[in-house]
Amino acid sequence: MSDTSVSNQMMELAERYGTPLYVYDLNKVREQIATIVDHMHPAVQLFYSLKANPNTTLVRKIYETGTNLEICSLYELKVAQVAGASPDHILYLGPGKTHQEIRQIVDYGVRYIVAESLQELELINQIAKAAGKVVKVGVRVNPEVAVKGARLQMGGTARQFGIDEKQFGDVVALIKRLHHLRLSGIHTYHGTRILSAQVIAENIQYILSFAAQVIQQYQLSLDYVGVGGGLGVHYFAGESQLDVAALGSQTREPIERFVASHKGTSILMESGRYIVAEAGTYLVSVLYTKTSQDIRFAITNGGTHHHMAAGGMGNAFLKNFPIRAFVSEQREMEKYHLSGPLCTPNDLIGKHVELPKLRPGDVIGIQRSGAYGLTASPVLFLSHGLPREVLFDGEREWMIRERDEYMVPRVRIVS
């Protein structure tokens, strides 16, 4: 789609549904999934991480592509259920599962339950015993090696996530004493937003090597090994796009060796950000423009309460997401600080952004906003309410969340 067509479409959506507004391109979501599936080894089973964007309709459409779901809360479980997901295609993890959570995921029959501490294993066993079941569990392993190139480290040092690699023997010994558990998998996650195919490939090789070692050492029969994900998106100036084709090429041989030696053991891979980030745009409208001490400001009707990541997640030095002004005519360019409506100097969603000279009513889009946008933001701060969400595929569009609707999982379209 040409820049003009995109601009016209965004202005039309803003006019029809109002701003602030999140819009998601379903075709882009499908394209990202296809990129992973087409390039990774066919033994890899892809899971969508709902934490990136748990909109129920979007989750349903992702699930319809054959992608499994990775969830971390009972609300996300409800979303998965309403979206029509089978428990055979759900992975449940998280370091602080409650008794209620574990009971419900055991009752529902979630196939991939990943425990993150020895005490959690004991609690799952207790709940399984009360239910008269033997439950298959995976264990998240906190690797000893920290990954280079991850924007957010999830392992390699003291973490609340998982059980340290050197404690794996304690896991095996404990599960042997817990008669209502069977160790069925290993899961590891080094870090997130990695843009180097080589780094992700080295992570996967490390995990597969560790899995092969403990399988042999403890004579295990595992149903799966979760190799994490961490596939990054290039948000900021100077960043390069992740080469998924190179990732597939670099991991094909080690995955092939592993599955050939461990028949019946599946390879699980997660992705949330990569699947949905580039599909989303956060649209806001200019309310006022002003100059303060030689800095031009555009005050908009949307801000960090809806899109904290665009505001740098509280970091002192804000890096701008890709930002566009959707205007229909040529204008001279000027630099702006983009502010939301909140009564705090931190409510900036862009600094020194070069845009066409802005006027009240102009529509601005924060791009690559499909992941960790609305649901990673302090939406109750100053109580301005929540934006609508719209899904489109080039020919059709659907409002998939009404303004101020949030904690009610609801599929807006079914075909």
Summary of the structure (lengths in Angstrom):
residues: 415
radius of gyration: 22.7
end to end distance: 23.9
largest distance: 72.6
contacts: 1409
relative contact order: 0.16
helix: 36%
strand: 26%
